[in-house]
Amino acid sequence: MDTKSCLNCSRRKFLGGLASACGALSGMVPSPGCAENPPTPDLNRVLPLKIAAYPALQQEGGSVMLTHDGGTTVLLINRGPGDALFVLDPACRHAGCQVERYDKVSREIFCSCHGSTYAIDGAVTRGPATADLIPYPSRFSGGVLEVELPEFEFGISALSPVRTTGGSPRLALTFPTRNQVSYRIRRSTDLAGPFQPASFALEKDSLLDQTQLAGDGDVRTVYVDAASPRAFHTLELMVFEVG
Ligand code: FES
C-alpha cells in the first residue's frame, strides 16, 4: 500500500463555541515533522495555532481567549507590536478570577473581581495582584503560534494498513485522546495541502460515516479509506474561542 500518513500532523484549529458559540474553521498547518512510517511515535506537547484564523490577532492590541479542552485550559493571546504574541494564563494572580481580554483602548487587561490590571504582556500594573500573569512558553514563526502545554499529547501514535472483511483497504490511525477534546481527520494528496475533512469509521468494517470523535481519555483508533494510492492524513484538534 502506498498510502502515506503523517504522525503528529496536528496543526489546525477550529473556532466554534462553548457556551457562546461563535465560529468558523481555520486552516491546517502540516507539521514539518510529517514522515512516512516514522519509526517511533513522538507525540509533541505543542498546540499549534494558525494565527491567520483569528482576525483579532492581525493587528496590534488584538486579543483572544481560546480553549481546546472544554475550558479546563484557557489561553489569553494578545498581539503586541510586530510579531510579538503574548500567551498568558488568564488566572488573575490575586485570587484566581479569570481576567478579561486585553483592551487596546484602555491598554490594559482588567480583572473585574477586585480591579487588578495587567499590561499586554501580562505584567501587573495595578493591585491588589502583586505578580504578573503566568505566560505559556510559545514561539511564533511562519504564521503559526506554537504553545507548549503541560501534560498535552497530540498526534497520531500509530498507523497500520488493514482490510475490511470484504477486502477494501483501510488505514488504522491510533492516537491518545483527552476528555472534552474533539478530533477530526483530514486528508490531502499533497503534503503541502490543502487538507480536506475525511470521514472515518470507528470499527474496521463499519461505514465511513464519522466526521468527529469526542475524546474520552483513552487511546482510540479510527479507520479511513485507503483506496487512493497517495494520501496524507492529519489529526485535527478543535479549538474554541471563549470569553
Ligand atoms: S482576583 Fe483579580 S483582582 Fe482579585
Residues whose N, C-alpha, C, O or C-beta is under 5 A from the ligand:
A	BS01	FES	C92 H94 A95 G96 C97 C111 C113 H114 G115 S116
